[in-house]
Amino acid sequence: MIQQNNYFNKLEEFLNSSLSSHQVLVINMDYYQISDDNVSDLGSGLANCINLSNLTLVLCGNQIGAIGASCLGSSLANCTNLSNLTLDLLHSKIGDEGISSLGSSLENCTYLQNLKLNLRGNQIGAIGASGLVSALANCTNLTNLTLDFFNNQIGEKGASILGCALANCISLSTLTLDLSNNQIGDEGASGLGNGLANCINLSNLTLFLYQNKINVIGASGLGSTLANCTNLSNLTLDLIRNQIGDRGASGLGSGLGNCTNLSNLTIYLHENQIGDEGASGLGFGLANCANLSNLKLDLFHNQIGDEGASGLGSALANFISLSNLKLYLSNNQIGATGAKGLGLDLEKCNLSNLTLDLGENQIGGESASGLGSALANCTNLSNLTLNLRQNEINKQYQLKVESNCFKSKRLVVFKIDFQ
């Protein structure tokens, strides 16, 4: 718990505190009407926190522009012992000039190990984003970095340059990067991947690329380049609301299949025009990740039918190390054959935990009952969550599905939804 004298939500109280004694400090002044004109008071106080090692500074929803960001940066540069910094500048107006100045100052924080920057909605373009990361490359102890550029103006070239700049952060092991709604396109996605491939120590990567006009080339290029991150063990990839289609999904799977050390993988592919061929291709590509033990695959609201569901199931049967699976296939076009085929293949997997979402498809009672029987044959399954809402399953068959699932000998936790 935060000690009372280390948490401030009023500027006057912070300035009147014993500034030099602070080692851990949380300042929350969101929507505090701070502007470039008065941010210098906050900056002066921070500059006197000479023993500060951990700082969380929440300034979202203020009126801080380029001058204010530069002032903040200059103040933080005086905190020479700073190792952990979280800075929230959501919905400000700092732009390219402000973020570049902030980066130039932060590079003087040579002990910085963990950095989180929320820069959503700040009119930042290619020059500002690349300038920030290029400066951060001089923070040679930086191992964990979170950069949130959601809803800025990074663009194709900006994403590529950003990737190259990140490659110079030589100690980086954990990276969370949000470039959602930045129109990076195929060129930006591929360029970003090329840069990240040179992050030789990267083991944990989370990429949010929601709604970025990424098509076949970008998805395939991203998958193939990330395969060069040889130490990558944990990957989360959000490509919701792009247009990667069947070939893009297959290319992504083929590329990621070469990530030989990957053990935990989460992929979000909502609304990407993926059909039968793409679902099967994605699955068979990922099956080459021999060390994959935890997989979350979200294919909500695509165009996957019986053939795609069966093909994906056949691929999953080849995942030799998989023990935990979350598979979301709601709002597709899966019917009796697809549900049956998927179930028969899943029973071949050595799963202990399964979440299967088949809501809003065209699955009838008989096939749902067969699915339940197949899942009961998963000999190591202890936790099962099954979503069959808004299908064509009457009450009689609902009870039969439940009864079949309960025949599983090791099942401890069971949740089912028909509504």
C-alpha positions in Angstrom: 0.0 0.0 0.0 1.2 3.5 -0.8 2.1 5.5 2.2 0.1 8.7 2.6 3.1 11.0 2.5 4.2 9.5 -0.8 0.9 10.1 -2.6 -0.2 13.6 -3.7 -3.1 14.9 -5.8 -2.7 18.6 -5.0 0.3 20.5 -6.3 0.6 22.7 -3.2 0.8 19.7 -0.8 3.5 18.1 -3.0 5.6 21.3 -3.1 5.4 21.8 0.7 6.5 18.2 1.4 10.1 17.1 2.2 11.1 16.8 -1.5 14.6 15.5 -0.9 13.3 12.6 1.3 11.1 11.1 -1.4 12.3 7.7 -2.8 8.9 6.4 -4.0 6.4 9.0 -5.2 2.9 8.9 -6.8 1.5 12.2 -8.1 -2.0 12.1 -9.6 -3.1 15.4 -11.1 -5.3 14.2 -14.0 -7.6 16.9 -15.4 -6.0 19.4 -13.0 -5.9 22.2 -15.6 -2.1 22.1 -15.8 -0.8 24.0 -18.8 2.6 25.0 -20.1 2.3 28.2 -18.1 2.2 26.5 -14.7 3.8 23.1 -15.3 7.1 24.7 -14.3 6.0 24.7 -10.6 5.6 20.9 -10.7 8.9 20.6 -12.6 10.8 22.6 -10.0 9.5 20.4 -7.2 10.4 17.2 -9.1 13.9 18.5 -9.8 14.5 18.7 -6.0 13.5 15.1 -5.4 17.2 14.1 -5.7 16.8 10.7 -4.0 13.8 9.6 -6.1 14.0 6.0 -7.5 10.3 5.3 -8.3 7.9 7.8 -9.8 4.4 7.6 -11.1 3.2 10.8 -12.6 -0.4 11.0 -13.9 -1.1 14.2 -15.9 -3.7 13.0 -18.3 -6.4 15.3 -19.6 -4.4 18.5 -19.0 -3.3 21.2 -21.4 0.4 20.4 -21.6 2.0 21.2 -24.9 5.6 21.0 -26.3 7.0 23.6 -23.8 5.4 21.8 -20.8 6.7 18.4 -21.9 10.2 19.9 -22.4 10.0 21.4 -18.9 9.0 18.1 -17.3 11.8 16.3 -19.1 14.4 18.8 -17.9 13.2 18.3 -14.3 13.2 14.5 -14.5 16.8 14.6 -15.8 17.8 15.9 -12.4 16.4 12.8 -10.7 19.7 10.9 -11.4 18.7 7.9 -9.2 15.4 7.2 -11.0 15.0 3.5 -12.0 11.2 3.2 -12.4 9.1 5.8 -14.1 5.4 5.8 -15.2 4.3 9.0 -17.0 0.7 9.4 -18.1 0.2 12.3 -20.6 -3.0 10.9 -22.2 -4.9 13.5 -24.3 -2.4 16.3 -24.1 -1.0 18.3 -27.0 2.8 17.7 -26.8 3.3 16.8 -30.5 6.6 15.9 -32.1 8.7 18.7 -30.6 7.5 18.0 -27.1 8.0 14.2 -27.2 11.5 14.6 -28.7 12.5 17.0 -26.0 11.2 14.7 -23.3 13.2 11.9 -24.8 16.4 13.9 -24.9 16.0 14.6 -21.2 15.1 11.1 -20.2 18.3 9.7 -21.8 20.1 11.4 -18.8 18.3 9.1 -16.4 21.1 6.5 -16.8 19.8 4.2 -14.1 16.3 3.9 -15.6 15.2 0.2 -15.8 11.4 0.3 -16.2 9.6 3.0 -18.2 5.9 3.3 -19.0 4.7 6.2 -21.2 1.1 6.8 -22.0 1.0 9.2 -25.0 -2.4 8.5 -26.4 -4.0 11.2 -28.5 -1.0 13.6 -28.5 -0.6 14.5 -32.2 2.7 12.6 -32.4 4.0 11.7 -35.8 7.0 9.8 -37.2 9.6 12.3 -36.2 8.5 12.6 -32.6 8.1 8.8 -32.0 11.5 7.9 -33.5 13.2 10.8 -31.7 11.9 9.6 -28.4 13.0 6.0 -28.9 16.4 7.0 -30.4 17.1 9.0 -27.2 15.9 6.1 -25.0 18.5 3.9 -26.6 21.1 5.8 -24.4 19.4 4.4 -21.3 21.6 1.4 -21.4 19.9 -0.2 -18.3 16.4 0.0 -19.7 15.0 -3.6 -19.7 11.2 -3.0 -19.5 9.5 -0.5 -21.8 5.8 0.3 -22.4 5.0 2.9 -25.1 1.3 3.7 -25.8 1.0 5.7 -29.0 -2.7 4.8 -29.6 -4.5 7.3 -31.9 -1.5 9.4 -33.0 -0.1 10.0 -36.5 2.8 7.6 -36.7 2.1 6.3 -40.2 3.9 3.8 -42.3 7.4 5.4 -42.3 7.1 6.2 -38.6 6.5 2.6 -37.6 9.5 1.4 -39.7 11.8 4.1 -38.2 10.4 3.3 -34.7 11.3 -0.4 -35.2 14.9 0.5 -36.2 15.2 2.8 -33.2 14.0 0.1 -30.8 16.7 -2.2 -32.1 19.2 0.0 -30.4 17.7 -0.5 -27.0 20.2 -3.3 -26.4 19.1 -4.3 -22.9 15.4 -4.5 -23.7 13.8 -7.8 -22.6 10.1 -6.8 -22.2 8.3 -4.4 -24.6 4.7 -3.4 -24.8 4.0 -1.2 -27.9 0.6 0.2 -28.8 0.4 1.6 -32.3 -3.4 1.1 -32.7 -5.2 3.5 -35.0 -2.0 5.0 -36.6 -2.5 4.0 -40.2 0.8 2.1 -40.3 -0.3 -0.2 -43.2 1.7 -3.1 -44.7 4.9 -1.1 -45.0 4.8 0.0 -41.4 4.0 -3.5 -40.0 6.8 -5.1 -42.0 9.2 -2.4 -41.1 8.4 -2.6 -37.5 9.0 -6.3 -37.5 12.3 -5.9 -39.3 13.5 -3.6 -36.5 12.2 -5.7 -33.6 14.0 -8.7 -35.1 17.2 -7.0 -34.0 16.2 -6.8 -30.4 18.3 -9.7 -29.5 17.4 -9.9 -25.8 13.7 -9.5 -26.2 11.8 -12.3 -24.5 8.4 -10.7 -23.8 6.6 -8.7 -26.5 3.1 -7.2 -26.7 2.0 -5.5 -29.9 -1.3 -3.7 -30.3 -1.9 -2.9 -34.0 -5.6 -2.6 -33.9 -7.3 -0.9 -37.0 -4.2 0.0 -39.0 -5.0 -1.0 -42.6 -2.7 -4.0 -42.5 -3.3 -6.5 -45.3 -1.7 -9.8 -46.5 1.8 -8.4 -47.0 2.0 -6.7 -43.6 0.7 -9.7 -41.6 3.0 -12.2 -43.4 6.0 -9.8 -43.1 5.4 -9.3 -39.4 5.2 -13.0 -38.7 8.3 -13.8 -40.7 10.4 -11.1 -39.1 9.4 -11.8 -35.5 10.7 -15.3 -36.1 14.1 -13.7 -35.8 13.6 -12.8 -32.2 15.3 -15.9 -31.1 14.7 -15.4 -27.4 11.0 -14.6 -27.6 9.0 -16.8 -25.2 5.9 -14.7 -24.6 4.0 -12.9 -27.4 0.7 -11.0 -27.6 -0.3 -9.7 -31.0 -3.5 -7.6 -31.6 -4.5 -7.3 -35.2 -8.2 -6.6 -34.7 -10.0 -4.8 -37.5 -7.4 -5.1 -40.2 -7.8 -6.9 -43.5 -5.3 -9.7 -43.4 -7.7 -12.3 -45.0 -6.9 -16.0 -45.6 -3.4 -15.5 -47.0 -2.4 -13.1 -44.3 -3.5 -15.4 -41.6 -1.7 -18.3 -43.2 1.4 -16.2 -43.6 1.3 -15.0 -40.1 1.0 -18.6 -38.8 3.9 -19.8 -41.0 6.2 -17.0 -39.8 5.4 -17.4 -36.1 5.8 -21.1 -36.4 9.5 -20.5 -36.6 9.6 -18.9 -33.1 11.1 -22.0 -31.6 11.2 -20.8 -28.0 7.7 -19.4 -27.9 5.8 -20.9 -24.9 2.9 -18.4 -24.4 1.0 -16.9 -27.4 -2.1 -14.7 -27.7 -3.4 -13.5 -31.0 -6.5 -11.3 -31.6 -7.8 -11.4 -35.1 -11.4 -10.1 -34.8 -13.0 -8.9 -38.0 -10.2 -9.8 -40.5 -12.1 -11.5 -43.3 -10.5 -14.8 -42.4 -12.2 -17.9 -43.9 -11.7 -21.7 -43.9 -8.3 -21.6 -45.7 -6.9 -18.9 -43.3 -8.1 -20.6 -40.1 -6.5 -23.9 -41.2 -3.3 -22.3 -42.4 -2.9 -20.3 -39.2 -3.3 -23.4 -37.1 -0.9 -25.6 -39.1 1.7 -22.8 -39.1 1.5 -22.4 -35.3 1.7 -26.1 -34.8 5.5 -25.8 -35.5 5.9 -23.9 -32.2 7.1 -27.1 -30.5 7.4 -25.5 -27.1 4.0 -23.7 -27.1 2.2 -24.6 -23.8 -0.4 -21.7 -23.6 -2.4 -20.5 -26.6 -5.2 -17.9 -26.8 -6.5 -17.6 -30.3 -9.4 -15.1 -30.9 -11.1 -15.4 -34.3 -14.4 -13.7 -33.4 -16.5 -12.4 -36.3 -14.8 -13.8 -39.3 -16.0 -16.1 -42.1 -14.9 -19.5 -40.8 -17.2 -22.4 -41.7 -17.2 -26.2 -41.1 -14.1 -26.8 -43.2 -12.1 -24.1 -41.4 -13.1 -25.3 -37.9 -12.2 -28.9 -38.8 -8.9 -27.8 -40.3 -8.1 -25.7 -37.3 -8.9 -28.7 -35.0 -6.6 -31.0 -37.1 -3.8 -28.5 -36.7 -4.4 -28.2 -32.9 -4.0 -32.0 -32.6 -0.4 -31.5 -33.6 0.5 -29.1 -30.8 2.7 -31.5 -28.8 3.3 -29.3 -25.7 -0.1 -27.5 -25.5 -1.7 -27.7 -22.1 -3.8 -24.5 -21.9 -6.0 -23.4 -24.8 -8.5 -20.5 -25.2 -10.2 -20.7 -28.6 -12.8 -18.0 -29.6 -14.8 -18.8 -32.7 -18.0 -17.0 -32.0 -20.0 -15.3 -34.8 -18.6 -17.4 -37.6 -20.4 -19.9 -39.9 -19.7 -23.2 -38.1 -22.3 -25.9 -38.3 -22.6 -29.6 -37.3 -19.7 -30.9 -39.3 -17.3 -28.2 -38.0 -18.3 -28.7 -34.4 -18.0 -32.4 -34.6 -14.6 -32.3 -36.3 -13.2 -29.7 -33.9 -14.3 -31.8 -30.9 -12.8 -35.1 -32.2 -9.5 -33.4 -32.8 -9.4 -31.6 -29.5 -9.8 -34.9 -27.6 -6.4 -35.8 -29.1 -4.8 -32.8 -27.4 -3.1 -33.2 -24.0 -5.1 -30.3 -22.6 -5.6 -29.5 -18.9 -7.5 -26.2 -19.3 -9.8 -25.4 -22.2 -12.0 -22.4 -23.0 -14.0 -22.9 -26.2 -16.3 -20.2 -27.5 -18.6 -21.3 -30.4 -21.4 -18.8 -29.7 -23.5 -17.4 -32.5 -22.9 -20.1 -35.1 -25.2 -22.7 -36.6 -24.6 -25.7 -34.3 -27.5 -28.0 -33.7 -28.3 -30.2 -30.7 -27.0 -33.5 -32.1 -23.6 -32.0 -33.0 -23.4 -30.2 -29.7 -24.0 -33.4 -27.9 -21.2 -35.0 -30.0 -18.9 -32.2 -29.1 -19.5 -32.8 -25.4 -18.8 -36.5 -25.8 -15.5 -35.7 -27.6 -14.4 -33.2 -24.9 -15.2 -35.8 -22.2 -12.4 -37.9 -23.8 -9.8 -35.3 -23.1 -8.2 -37.5 -20.4 -6.2 -34.7 -18.6 -8.9 -32.0 -18.8 -9.6 -30.4 -15.4 -11.0 -27.1 -16.3 -13.6 -26.6 -19.1 -15.5 -23.4 -20.2 -17.8 -24.0 -23.1 -19.9 -21.2 -24.8 -22.6 -22.4 -27.1 -25.0 -19.4 -26.8 -27.3 -18.4 -29.6 -27.0 -21.7 -31.5 -29.8 -24.1 -32.4 -29.7 -26.3 -29.3 -33.0 -27.0 -27.5 -33.4 -27.7 -23.8 -33.3 -31.4 -24.1 -30.0 -31.3 -26.0 -28.6 -28.7 -23.6 -29.0 -31.2 -20.7 -27.4 -33.9 -22.9 -24.4 -31.8 -23.6 -23.9 -31.1 -19.9 -24.3 -34.8 -19.1 -21.7 -35.8 -21.7 -19.2 -33.3 -20.5 -19.6 -34.5 -16.9 -18.4 -37.9 -18.0 -14.9 -36.5 -18.1 -13.0 -38.3 -15.3 -10.7 -35.5 -14.2 -13.0 -32.5 -14.7 -12.9 -30.2 -11.6 -14.3 -26.9 -13.0 -17.0 -26.8 -15.6 -18.9 -23.8 -17.0 -21.3 -23.8 -19.9 -23.4 -21.1 -21.4 -26.4 -21.6 -23.8 -28.0 -18.2 -23.5 
